[in-house]
């Protein structure tokens, strides 16, 4: 269980009606063209991004109503490998296959979005002559020392210098007064922002009592919080050691807080920002033990877990940079992969040292004179192995129904889409593929005219447990890739806002059902609503420091991910399967010349999981080639 936060046109983006068949063919299959001019540069688009309008309608028509083109025009294009999905898994698949089969291998990568990278979405802004970057989805390189040899090898292949990334993270001028983090709770006159070292306070370390007394909570709740954080009371004193262990593994943290600690349901959201960032709306279903491993309080009064507490404190206080950042999140990893595969997109780019500030030529992504081609705005609707030892891949591009063939195919898309692309899969595999829904998320980047109000906060991040965006922080302050972050409060800055969609729950839903409910809410929410939430929340947090949202916000990009991070199993709702019998293991089974590579297939929402999945898929398909 991870202990650190590791995860993110002004059209409304309302989901299609389930009556998709009422749409005309032109309406149903229209989306942006993949023919890119040199001026085409999606990273600078603002408004609704992520799963943006135009990226999902064709897929929804197929999944919800079985609607797809009756025929497809066959292009005179045959490839050694066709990859569905241009996220990190898909791009890594292309690189591994190229390394295995040689630089002349013909590879086609198809993606339904208008940009590559999948969740590793690049958000780029320009203001006052400066380039500003935000994180659009996949956030960081998390604990790379624990990566597999395969994943470490790919980072080396891309020239990623982990030691340099550690050095490049700095406390720049805008954060010079930072002393911890802010816990912002609603008060009678707006947000009450309390600065402190909350990661340690939650473990009963430091001056937590005056910090709790400053919170806008009834004194009775403050008393309970102080006693809880102190560790002076064992809230499970009536249980045997064995029963205590069973309790923390089988009881929700929310129930523990209300039933055992006696806190109000209105108070406990302050402990859930991190569980929500890792598990989305299912964070409320975290067990006591899962919550504790995420740094939530409670371990203080559990003497049998004292060793775990010491490890947590050591990890927080050591200053060790086990989590590393590019200025645009893992979009730089995706860009390094594309640059390796298609050097013509940025012929003057060196690589790691200048990748963050390089401008890519998107017109070079899909050229006939290069063995690797990346075709955007192309939604795959069918993948089938033919009798001629080929795979036919059908897709829709700008309203055109098109077909290509390949010797092999790797599906690097969402697990939830695969049963519709390959309807002849075994039913047991389809069941497994649909088991774990993606965790819905909304990652917003907001460009502020300057950082004066933020600097007065005195902290690098703000926890807002009762707001739509549970954490607000600065975009990664790093010089990696040639980036120059803000150097002082007079410089423009990017506020990175991490949102978890809330849902009306009856209390009976399991974690997977909560994710599905939240996914539909995300699709139904308009950009106007997201924008108003952003403005209201920033005004509430920064208003007392002179911030005015009407004049100080210069751009907003909302990265909407109804299908967000891979679902990770939770102890309250998911059984412990025998090795090889978990849904993600059954679902990723090779299907002849078709393999599956994505973080869903690893049941882990991390960069290295996406890379490891790509390696496995290439191993499966190249083994077939070697047998020919």
C-alpha positions as CSV (number, residue, x, y, z in Angstrom):
1,X,0.0,0.0,0.0
2,X,1.5,3.4,-1.0
3,X,1.9,5.9,1.7
4,X,2.3,9.0,-0.5
5,X,0.0,10.8,-2.8
6,X,0.9,9.4,-6.2
7,X,-1.9,10.3,-8.4
8,X,-4.8,13.4,-12.2
9,X,-13.0,24.0,-26.2
10,X,-15.5,24.7,-23.4
11,X,-18.0,22.0,-24.4
12,X,-20.2,20.7,-21.7
13,X,-19.2,17.1,-22.2
14,X,-22.6,15.6,-21.3
15,X,-22.7,11.8,-21.9
16,X,-24.6,10.4,-24.8
17,X,-28.1,9.3,-24.2
18,X,-28.5,5.6,-23.9
19,X,-30.6,5.9,-27.0
20,X,-27.5,6.2,-29.2
21,X,-29.3,4.7,-32.1
22,X,-31.4,7.9,-32.4
23,X,-28.2,9.8,-33.6
24,X,-27.6,10.0,-37.3
25,X,-24.5,8.3,-38.6
26,X,-22.9,11.6,-39.2
27,X,-23.5,12.7,-35.6
28,X,-22.5,9.4,-34.1
29,X,-19.2,8.9,-35.8
30,X,-18.0,12.5,-36.2
31,X,-14.8,13.3,-34.3
32,X,-11.6,15.2,-34.9
33,X,-9.4,14.4,-37.9
34,X,-6.1,12.7,-37.5
35,X,-4.6,14.8,-40.3
36,X,-2.5,17.3,-38.2
37,X,-1.0,20.5,-39.6
38,X,2.1,22.0,-38.1
39,X,-0.2,24.4,-36.1
40,X,-2.0,21.4,-34.5
41,X,-0.8,21.4,-30.9
42,X,-3.3,19.9,-28.4
43,X,-1.2,20.4,-25.2
44,X,-2.2,24.1,-25.1
45,X,-5.9,23.4,-25.4
46,X,-7.8,24.5,-22.3
47,X,-11.4,23.9,-21.1
48,X,-12.5,20.2,-20.9
49,X,-9.6,17.8,-21.5
50,X,-8.8,14.3,-20.3
51,X,-11.6,12.2,-21.8
52,X,-12.6,15.2,-23.8
53,X,-15.7,15.6,-26.1
54,X,-15.0,13.7,-29.3
55,X,-12.9,11.0,-27.6
56,X,-15.7,8.8,-26.1
57,X,-18.9,9.1,-28.1
58,X,-18.1,6.3,-30.7
59,X,-17.0,3.9,-27.9
60,X,-20.1,4.6,-25.9
61,X,-22.3,4.0,-28.8
62,X,-20.6,0.6,-29.3
63,X,-20.7,-0.4,-25.6
64,X,-24.1,0.9,-24.7
65,X,-26.1,0.1,-27.8
66,X,-23.9,-2.1,-30.0
67,X,-23.8,0.7,-32.7
68,X,-20.8,0.7,-35.0
69,X,-20.3,1.1,-38.8
70,X,-21.6,-1.9,-40.8
71,X,-18.6,-1.8,-43.2
72,X,-15.1,-0.4,-43.1
73,X,-12.9,0.9,-45.9
74,X,-9.8,-1.3,-46.1
75,X,-6.6,0.8,-46.3
76,X,-3.6,-0.6,-48.1
77,X,-1.7,-0.7,-44.8
78,X,-0.3,-3.8,-43.1
79,X,1.8,-3.6,-40.0
80,X,3.9,-6.0,-38.0
81,X,2.1,-4.7,-34.9
82,X,-1.0,-2.6,-34.4
83,X,-1.4,-1.1,-30.9
84,X,-4.7,0.2,-29.6
85,X,-4.0,3.0,-27.2
86,X,-1.2,5.6,-27.0
87,X,-0.8,5.8,-23.3
88,X,2.4,4.8,-21.5
89,X,1.6,1.1,-21.9
90,X,0.9,1.4,-25.7
91,X,4.0,3.6,-26.3
92,X,6.2,1.3,-24.2
93,X,4.8,-1.7,-26.1
94,X,5.9,-0.1,-29.3
95,X,9.4,0.6,-27.9
96,X,9.9,-2.9,-26.6
97,X,8.7,-4.4,-29.9
98,X,11.0,-2.2,-31.8
99,X,14.0,-3.2,-29.7
100,X,13.1,-6.9,-30.0
101,X,12.3,-6.9,-33.8
102,X,14.6,-4.2,-35.1
103,X,14.2,-0.5,-36.1
104,X,12.5,-1.4,-39.4
105,X,9.5,-3.0,-37.7
106,X,6.3,-1.5,-38.9
107,X,4.1,-0.3,-36.0
108,X,0.8,1.6,-36.0
109,X,-0.5,3.1,-32.8
110,X,-4.1,4.2,-32.7
111,X,-5.7,6.4,-30.0
112,X,-9.2,7.9,-29.6
113,X,-7.9,11.1,-28.0
114,X,-6.6,14.2,-29.8
115,X,-3.2,13.8,-28.0
116,X,-1.0,10.9,-27.0
117,X,-0.1,9.9,-23.5
118,X,-3.4,8.6,-22.1
119,X,-3.6,9.6,-18.5
120,X,-0.1,11.1,-18.9
121,X,-1.7,14.2,-20.4
122,X,0.4,17.3,-21.0
123,X,-1.1,20.6,-20.0
124,X,0.9,23.5,-21.3
125,X,0.3,27.3,-20.9
126,X,2.0,30.4,-22.0
127,X,1.8,33.7,-20.1
128,X,3.9,36.8,-19.9
129,X,6.5,35.1,-22.1
130,X,6.8,32.1,-19.8
131,X,5.9,28.5,-20.4
132,X,3.9,27.0,-17.5
133,X,3.2,23.3,-17.1
134,X,0.6,21.4,-15.2
135,X,-0.1,17.7,-14.4
136,X,-3.0,16.3,-16.5
137,X,-3.3,12.8,-15.0
138,X,-0.4,10.4,-14.3
139,X,1.5,12.3,-11.7
140,X,4.9,10.9,-10.8
141,X,7.7,8.4,-10.9
142,X,6.9,6.6,-7.7
143,X,9.6,4.8,-5.7
144,X,11.6,3.9,-8.8
145,X,14.1,1.9,-6.7
146,X,11.4,-0.7,-6.3
147,X,10.8,-1.0,-10.1
148,X,11.3,-4.2,-11.9
149,X,14.5,-4.6,-14.0
150,X,12.3,-4.2,-17.1
151,X,10.8,-0.8,-15.9
152,X,14.2,0.4,-14.8
153,X,15.6,-0.6,-18.1
154,X,13.1,1.5,-20.0
155,X,13.8,4.5,-17.8
156,X,17.5,4.1,-18.7
157,X,16.7,3.6,-22.4
158,X,14.9,7.0,-22.3
159,X,17.8,8.7,-20.6
160,X,15.9,9.5,-17.4
161,X,18.4,10.5,-14.8
162,X,16.8,9.8,-11.4
163,X,19.5,11.4,-9.4
164,X,19.2,14.6,-11.4
165,X,15.4,14.5,-10.8
166,X,16.0,14.4,-7.1
167,X,18.4,17.3,-7.3
168,X,16.1,19.3,-9.5
169,X,13.2,19.4,-7.0
170,X,13.6,22.6,-5.1
171,X,11.8,25.0,-2.8
172,X,11.5,27.9,-5.2
173,X,10.7,31.5,-4.2
174,X,6.9,31.0,-4.3
175,X,7.3,28.4,-1.5
176,X,10.0,30.1,0.5
177,X,7.8,30.5,3.5
178,X,6.4,27.0,3.4
179,X,6.4,25.3,6.8
180,X,4.0,22.4,6.2
181,X,0.6,22.0,4.7
182,X,-2.8,23.7,5.2
183,X,-5.9,22.0,6.4
184,X,-8.8,24.2,5.2
185,X,-12.3,23.5,6.6
186,X,-15.5,25.5,6.1
187,X,-16.1,28.1,8.8
188,X,-18.8,30.7,9.4
189,X,-17.0,33.3,7.3
190,X,-15.4,31.1,4.6
191,X,-12.6,28.6,4.9
192,X,-10.5,28.5,8.0
193,X,-7.0,27.6,6.9
194,X,-4.7,26.0,9.6
195,X,-1.1,25.7,8.8
196,X,0.9,22.9,10.3
197,X,3.0,19.7,9.7
198,X,-0.2,17.7,9.4
199,X,1.5,14.6,8.1
200,X,3.2,14.3,11.5
201,X,0.3,15.7,13.5
202,X,-1.8,12.8,12.2
203,X,0.7,10.4,13.8
204,X,0.6,12.3,17.1
205,X,4.0,14.0,16.5
206,X,4.6,17.7,17.1
207,X,2.3,20.5,18.2
208,X,-0.9,19.0,17.1
209,X,-3.0,20.2,20.0
210,X,-3.0,23.9,19.2
211,X,-3.5,23.1,15.6
212,X,-6.6,21.1,16.4
213,X,-7.9,23.9,18.7
214,X,-7.6,26.3,15.7
215,X,-10.0,24.1,13.6
216,X,-13.6,25.4,13.2
217,X,-15.0,22.4,15.1
218,X,-17.1,22.2,18.3
219,X,-14.9,21.9,21.4
220,X,-16.3,18.4,22.1
221,X,-15.0,17.3,18.7
222,X,-11.6,19.0,19.3
223,X,-11.3,17.1,22.6
224,X,-12.0,13.8,20.9
225,X,-9.5,14.6,18.1
226,X,-6.7,15.5,20.6
227,X,-7.2,12.3,22.6
228,X,-7.3,10.3,19.3
229,X,-4.0,11.8,18.0
230,X,-2.3,11.5,21.4
231,X,-2.5,7.7,21.4
232,X,-3.3,7.7,25.0
233,X,-6.3,5.5,24.5
234,X,-6.7,2.0,23.0
235,X,-10.0,2.1,21.2
236,X,-9.9,-1.6,20.7
237,X,-9.1,-2.5,24.4
238,X,-12.0,-4.9,24.6
239,X,-10.6,-7.2,21.9
240,X,-8.0,-9.9,22.0
241,X,-4.8,-9.4,19.9
242,X,-6.1,-11.8,17.3
243,X,-9.5,-10.1,17.2
244,X,-7.8,-6.7,16.9
245,X,-6.0,-7.8,13.9
246,X,-9.2,-9.2,12.4
247,X,-11.0,-5.9,13.2
248,X,-8.5,-3.6,11.5
249,X,-8.6,-5.7,8.3
250,X,-12.3,-6.2,8.1
251,X,-13.8,-2.9,9.4
252,X,-14.0,0.3,7.5
253,X,-11.9,3.2,8.8
254,X,-15.1,5.4,8.7
255,X,-16.9,3.0,11.0
256,X,-13.9,2.9,13.4
257,X,-13.8,6.7,13.6
258,X,-17.5,7.1,14.3
259,X,-18.3,4.0,16.3
260,X,-15.0,3.5,18.3
261,X,-13.5,6.9,18.4
262,X,-16.9,8.6,18.6
263,X,-16.2,11.4,16.1
264,X,-19.0,13.0,14.2
265,X,-19.6,12.0,10.6
266,X,-19.1,15.7,9.7
267,X,-15.6,15.6,11.2
268,X,-14.1,12.5,9.7
269,X,-13.7,13.8,6.1
270,X,-10.5,15.6,7.3
271,X,-8.9,12.1,7.4
272,X,-9.9,11.0,3.9
273,X,-8.1,13.2,1.2
274,X,-5.3,10.6,0.8
275,X,-7.6,7.6,0.7
276,X,-9.7,9.4,-1.9
277,X,-6.7,10.3,-4.0
278,X,-5.7,6.7,-4.1
279,X,-9.1,5.0,-4.3
280,X,-11.3,7.8,-5.6
281,X,-14.9,7.7,-4.2
282,X,-14.2,4.2,-2.9
283,X,-11.7,5.7,-0.4
284,X,-14.5,5.8,2.1
285,X,-14.4,2.0,1.9
286,X,-10.8,1.7,3.1
287,X,-10.3,-0.6,6.0
288,X,-8.7,0.6,9.2
289,X,-5.4,-1.1,8.3
290,X,-5.4,0.3,4.7
291,X,-6.1,3.8,6.1
292,X,-3.3,3.5,8.6
293,X,-0.8,2.5,5.9
294,X,-1.8,5.6,4.0
295,X,-0.8,7.8,7.0
296,X,-4.2,8.3,8.6
297,X,-4.2,8.5,12.4
298,X,-5.1,5.6,14.7
299,X,-1.9,3.7,14.9
300,X,-0.9,5.8,18.0
301,X,-3.2,3.7,20.2
302,X,-2.3,0.4,18.6
303,X,0.8,-0.7,20.4
304,X,1.1,-4.0,18.4
305,X,1.7,-1.8,15.3
306,X,4.3,0.5,16.8
307,X,7.0,-0.7,14.4
308,X,4.8,0.5,11.5
309,X,4.4,3.9,13.1
310,X,8.2,4.3,13.5
311,X,8.6,3.5,9.8
312,X,6.0,6.1,8.9
313,X,7.6,8.8,10.9
314,X,11.1,8.0,9.6
315,X,9.8,8.1,6.0
316,X,8.2,11.6,6.6
317,X,11.1,13.1,8.4
318,X,14.0,11.6,6.4
319,X,13.5,14.0,3.4
320,X,14.2,11.1,1.1
321,X,13.0,11.8,-2.4
322,X,11.4,8.4,-3.2
323,X,8.8,10.0,-5.4
324,X,10.1,12.0,-8.4
325,X,8.4,14.5,-10.7
326,X,8.6,15.9,-14.1
327,X,7.1,19.4,-14.4
328,X,4.2,18.0,-16.5
329,X,3.9,14.7,-14.6
330,X,4.5,11.6,-16.6
331,X,3.6,13.4,-19.8
332,X,7.4,13.8,-20.2
333,X,7.8,10.0,-20.0
334,X,5.2,9.7,-22.9
335,X,7.0,12.4,-24.9
336,X,10.4,10.7,-24.4
337,X,8.9,7.5,-25.7
338,X,7.3,9.2,-28.7
339,X,10.6,11.0,-29.4
340,X,12.4,7.6,-29.4
341,X,9.9,6.0,-31.7
342,X,9.4,9.0,-34.1
343,X,12.4,11.3,-33.9
344,X,11.0,13.6,-36.5
345,X,8.5,15.0,-34.1
346,X,11.3,17.0,-32.5
347,X,14.6,16.6,-34.4
348,X,16.5,19.2,-32.4
349,X,15.4,17.8,-29.0
350,X,18.2,16.1,-27.0
351,X,15.9,14.1,-24.7
352,X,15.8,14.1,-20.9
353,X,17.6,17.5,-20.6
354,X,15.1,19.5,-22.7
355,X,12.0,17.3,-23.1
356,X,9.8,19.5,-20.9
357,X,10.3,22.6,-23.0
358,X,10.3,21.0,-26.5
359,X,7.5,21.7,-28.9
360,X,6.4,18.6,-30.9
361,X,5.4,18.7,-34.5
362,X,2.2,16.6,-34.5
363,X,2.2,16.5,-38.3
364,X,5.2,14.1,-38.1
365,X,3.3,11.5,-36.0
366,X,1.7,9.7,-38.9
367,X,4.0,9.9,-41.9
368,X,4.4,7.2,-44.5
369,X,8.2,7.5,-44.5
370,X,8.6,6.3,-41.0
371,X,8.2,2.7,-39.7
372,X,6.3,3.8,-36.5
373,X,3.1,5.8,-37.0
374,X,0.9,7.3,-34.3
375,X,-2.7,8.1,-35.4
376,X,-4.8,10.2,-33.1
377,X,-8.6,10.8,-33.1
378,X,-9.1,7.2,-34.1
379,X,-11.5,5.1,-32.0
380,X,-11.1,1.3,-32.5
381,X,-14.4,-0.5,-32.7
382,X,-13.3,-4.0,-33.7
383,X,-10.3,-6.3,-33.4
384,X,-10.4,-9.8,-34.8
385,X,-7.9,-12.5,-35.7
386,X,-8.5,-13.8,-39.2
387,X,-7.9,-17.2,-40.8
388,X,-4.9,-15.8,-42.7
389,X,-2.8,-15.4,-39.6
390,X,-3.5,-11.7,-39.4
391,X,-5.4,-9.4,-37.1
392,X,-8.0,-6.9,-38.6
393,X,-8.4,-3.7,-36.7
394,X,-11.5,-1.5,-37.5
395,X,-11.6,2.1,-36.3
396,X,-13.5,5.3,-36.9
397,X,-11.5,8.5,-37.8
398,X,-13.3,11.8,-38.5
399,X,-16.5,9.9,-39.3
400,X,-14.8,7.5,-41.6
401,X,-15.0,3.8,-41.0
402,X,-11.5,2.3,-41.7
403,X,-9.7,-1.0,-41.4
404,X,-6.0,-2.0,-41.3
405,X,-4.3,-5.3,-40.7
406,X,-1.3,-6.5,-38.6
407,X,0.6,-9.6,-37.9
408,X,-0.1,-8.9,-34.2
409,X,-2.2,-6.6,-32.0
410,X,-1.8,-5.3,-28.5
411,X,-4.8,-3.8,-26.7
412,X,-3.3,-1.0,-24.5
413,X,-6.7,0.5,-23.9
414,X,-9.1,0.3,-20.9
415,X,-10.0,-3.2,-19.8
416,X,-13.7,-2.2,-19.9
417,X,-13.6,-1.6,-23.6
418,X,-12.0,-4.9,-24.6
419,X,-15.1,-7.2,-24.6
420,X,-16.7,-4.9,-27.1
421,X,-13.7,-4.8,-29.4
422,X,-13.2,-8.6,-29.2
423,X,-16.7,-10.1,-28.8
424,X,-15.4,-13.6,-29.4
425,X,-13.4,-13.7,-26.2
426,X,-14.4,-16.4,-23.7
427,X,-17.2,-15.3,-21.4
428,X,-15.0,-16.0,-18.3
429,X,-12.4,-13.6,-19.7
430,X,-15.1,-11.0,-20.4
431,X,-16.4,-11.3,-16.8
432,X,-12.9,-10.8,-15.5
433,X,-12.2,-7.8,-17.7
434,X,-15.3,-6.0,-16.4
435,X,-14.7,-6.7,-12.7
436,X,-12.6,-3.7,-11.8
437,X,-14.0,-0.3,-12.9
438,X,-11.6,2.6,-13.5
439,X,-11.4,5.1,-10.6
440,X,-12.9,8.4,-11.7
441,X,-10.9,11.5,-11.1
442,X,-10.8,15.2,-12.1
443,X,-7.4,16.9,-12.2
444,X,-7.6,20.6,-12.9
445,X,-4.8,23.1,-13.6
446,X,-5.5,26.8,-13.0
447,X,-3.1,29.5,-14.2
448,X,-2.9,32.4,-11.7
449,X,-1.7,35.8,-12.7
450,X,0.9,35.7,-9.9
451,X,1.7,33.7,-6.8
452,X,1.3,36.5,-4.2
453,X,-1.8,35.1,-2.5
454,X,-0.5,31.6,-2.6
455,X,2.9,32.6,-1.1
456,X,1.0,34.1,1.9
457,X,-0.5,30.8,2.7
458,X,2.9,29.6,4.0
459,X,2.5,26.0,2.7
460,X,3.0,24.0,-0.4
461,X,-0.3,22.2,-0.4
462,X,-3.9,22.7,0.9
463,X,-6.1,19.8,2.0
464,X,-9.8,20.7,1.5
465,X,-11.7,17.6,2.7
466,X,-15.2,19.1,2.3
467,X,-14.7,20.6,-1.1
468,X,-14.8,19.2,-4.7
469,X,-11.0,19.3,-5.0
470,X,-9.6,17.6,-1.9
471,X,-6.1,18.8,-2.4
472,X,-4.7,22.0,-4.0
473,X,-1.0,22.2,-4.6
474,X,1.5,23.9,-6.9
475,X,2.6,22.2,-10.1
476,X,5.8,20.3,-9.5
477,X,8.6,22.8,-8.8
478,X,11.3,21.2,-10.7
479,X,13.8,22.2,-13.4
480,X,13.9,18.7,-14.9
481,X,13.7,18.7,-18.7
482,X,14.8,22.3,-18.9
483,X,11.7,23.7,-17.2
484,X,11.8,26.9,-15.2
485,X,9.2,27.0,-12.4
486,X,8.1,30.3,-10.7
487,X,11.0,31.9,-8.9
488,X,9.0,34.3,-6.7
489,X,5.5,35.4,-5.9
490,X,5.4,37.9,-8.7
491,X,5.7,35.2,-11.3
492,X,2.6,33.5,-12.8
493,X,2.0,30.0,-11.4
494,X,-0.2,26.9,-11.9
495,X,-2.4,25.7,-9.1
496,X,-2.9,22.0,-9.4
497,X,-6.3,20.8,-8.1
498,X,-7.1,17.2,-7.4
499,X,-10.8,16.4,-7.4
500,X,-12.7,13.3,-6.4
501,X,-16.3,13.1,-7.6
502,X,-18.7,12.7,-4.7
503,X,-21.8,10.4,-5.0
504,X,-25.0,10.0,-3.1
505,X,-24.5,6.7,-1.4
506,X,-27.1,4.6,0.4
507,X,-24.3,3.1,2.5
508,X,-24.8,-0.3,0.8
509,X,-22.6,0.1,-2.2
510,X,-19.3,-1.6,-2.5
511,X,-16.2,0.1,-3.8
512,X,-16.7,-0.9,-7.4
513,X,-20.3,0.3,-7.4
514,X,-19.2,3.7,-5.9
515,X,-16.7,4.1,-8.7
516,X,-19.3,3.4,-11.4
517,X,-21.8,5.8,-9.8
518,X,-19.1,8.5,-9.8
519,X,-18.1,7.8,-13.4
520,X,-21.6,8.6,-14.6
521,X,-21.6,11.8,-12.5
522,X,-18.3,13.0,-14.1
523,X,-19.7,12.5,-17.6
524,X,-22.9,14.5,-16.7
525,X,-21.0,17.4,-15.1
526,X,-20.5,20.4,-17.4
527,X,-17.4,22.5,-17.7
528,X,-19.3,25.5,-16.4
529,X,-20.0,23.6,-13.2
530,X,-16.4,22.6,-12.8
531,X,-15.3,26.1,-13.5
532,X,-17.6,27.5,-10.8
533,X,-16.5,25.0,-8.3
534,X,-12.8,25.9,-9.0
535,X,-13.4,29.6,-8.7
536,X,-15.5,29.3,-5.5
537,X,-12.9,27.0,-3.8
538,X,-9.9,29.1,-4.7
539,X,-11.7,32.2,-3.6
540,X,-12.5,30.6,-0.3
541,X,-8.9,29.4,0.3
542,X,-7.0,32.4,-1.0
543,X,-9.5,35.3,-0.7
544,X,-8.2,36.4,2.7
545,X,-4.8,36.9,1.1
546,X,-6.0,39.3,-1.6
547,X,-6.9,36.8,-4.3
548,X,-9.7,37.8,-6.7
549,X,-10.8,34.9,-8.9
550,X,-12.3,37.3,-11.5
551,X,-9.0,39.0,-12.2
552,X,-6.3,36.6,-11.0
553,X,-7.3,33.4,-12.9
554,X,-6.1,33.5,-16.5
555,X,-6.7,29.9,-17.7
556,X,-8.4,26.7,-16.6
557,X,-7.9,23.2,-17.9
558,X,-10.1,20.4,-16.5
559,X,-8.7,16.9,-17.1
560,X,-11.8,14.8,-16.7
561,X,-11.1,11.1,-16.2
562,X,-14.4,9.2,-15.8
563,X,-12.2,6.2,-16.6
564,X,-9.2,7.1,-14.4
565,X,-6.8,5.1,-12.5
566,X,-6.7,1.3,-12.5
567,X,-8.8,-0.3,-9.9
568,X,-6.8,-1.7,-7.0
569,X,-8.3,-4.4,-4.8
570,X,-9.6,-3.3,-1.4
571,X,-9.8,-5.7,1.6
572,X,-13.5,-5.0,2.5
573,X,-14.9,-5.7,-1.0
574,X,-12.5,-7.9,-2.8
575,X,-11.5,-11.5,-1.9
576,X,-8.0,-12.9,-1.8
577,X,-7.8,-15.0,-4.9
578,X,-5.4,-17.8,-5.5
579,X,-2.4,-17.0,-7.6
580,X,-3.4,-16.7,-11.3
581,X,-7.1,-16.5,-10.4
582,X,-7.6,-12.8,-9.7
583,X,-9.8,-11.0,-12.3
584,X,-6.9,-9.0,-13.7
585,X,-4.9,-12.1,-14.3
586,X,-7.7,-14.0,-16.0
587,X,-8.7,-10.9,-18.0
588,X,-5.2,-10.3,-19.5
589,X,-4.9,-13.8,-21.0
590,X,-3.4,-13.9,-24.5
591,X,-6.0,-14.4,-27.2
592,X,-4.0,-15.8,-30.2
593,X,-2.4,-12.9,-32.0
594,X,-4.0,-10.4,-29.6
595,X,-2.4,-9.5,-26.2
596,X,-3.5,-7.0,-23.5
597,X,-1.2,-4.4,-21.9
598,X,-2.5,-1.7,-19.5
599,X,-2.3,-0.9,-15.8
600,X,-5.7,-2.6,-15.4
601,X,-4.1,-5.9,-16.3
602,X,-1.7,-5.4,-13.3
603,X,-4.4,-4.0,-11.0
604,X,-2.0,-1.2,-10.1
605,X,-2.3,2.4,-11.0
606,X,1.4,3.1,-11.3
607,X,3.8,4.0,-14.1
608,X,5.9,0.8,-13.6
609,X,2.7,-1.4,-13.8
610,X,2.0,0.1,-17.3
611,X,5.5,-0.6,-18.4
612,X,5.6,-4.2,-17.0
613,X,2.3,-4.9,-18.8
614,X,3.8,-3.7,-22.1
615,X,6.8,-6.0,-21.7
616,X,4.6,-9.0,-21.0
617,X,2.4,-8.4,-24.1
618,X,5.5,-8.0,-26.3
619,X,6.9,-11.2,-24.9
620,X,3.7,-13.1,-25.7
621,X,3.5,-11.8,-29.3
622,X,7.2,-12.1,-30.2
623,X,7.2,-15.6,-28.9
624,X,4.6,-16.3,-31.6
625,X,6.8,-14.7,-34.3
626,X,9.8,-16.8,-33.3
627,X,7.8,-20.0,-33.7
628,X,6.8,-19.2,-37.3
